[in-house]
Amino acid sequence: MSIIEELAVFNEHDQRVGIATRDHIHASGLWHETFHCWLIEEREGERFVYLQLRSANKKDYALRYDITAAGHLLATETPEDGIREVAEELGIDVKFSELQSIGTLQNIVLTPAISDREWARCYVYKVTTPQTFTLQQEEVAALLTCRLADFAALIYGDAPTISLCDVQSGEVETTTRAQLVPHPQSYYEAIVEALIKTP
């Protein structure tokens, strides 16, 4: 028996106005709340960003590169509860107090299959000590890093491809903009700027 997820419904001004099931929200294009956490790391004077490769089993955007860790917030949850996504998907113990808020962004993805309108509560976690990641296989196929400057170039259209390094295997692969989950350009640009400016 599947669990029916109930999410808070918001209006276009980010005001909570009710509760509905996740399926109804996506079918109707209602605004709802999500948690996004981007991991960054400084290495030899350069900043790197972590991307997850979504599992082949995912209903939406299988085997595309995405936010390091993210998920929907239930109607009974606050953004602070979203930290569970980091533990579940990446297998690392991070406290909410260790995150830096980079604000709320509109994240709208409209396809024939789904009308997704999110108020994304966005955060950054700066990796400062070596981490052993244990990936949630049904959600995450791989975790990869790339130079933030390269990621920015990909987002702004200044580079057709960039190199990614698999955190666990060390293998290097290339990706294109089309292989990223199709979050809005405005979302990606805001994230890039925030990740560059994060102290």
C-alpha angles and dihedrals in degrees: 000000000000121000115241108227116215118202132187115257119223134188128233089275093058093253118142110242107165150319131275140160118276092242092052092047093053093043092050099039094239121167114254140164130265138176119229123186122185119194120212133178138191116228125174093336096313131102120231131193126211121227128188123221106221117236121262086238095062116117092218127043097351114194094010125126116253150160112318092248129351144149148157121283115228121231089257095051138086127208088265088066089058090078086085087075090066092051095043099044101033103024096228128126110239126164120222088233088064092062125092115218115230094182139253119307132189109244111187122174116172119185134152088262101045143017103207118184112171137179095211116206099208129203140171127219116195112213106220102160131044111278131203107212122206106192124213096237097204088057108027126041096183144346118227140178134211136174109278089225089057092047089051090050090052092050094047093046095247094121126039093204138013135194122249126193120213107233094214104036100028090226117147123222136168130236139187132217089258090062092062120092104267099252111159118280089239090057094050093046092051090049093049092051092047093049091050092050098043106115 
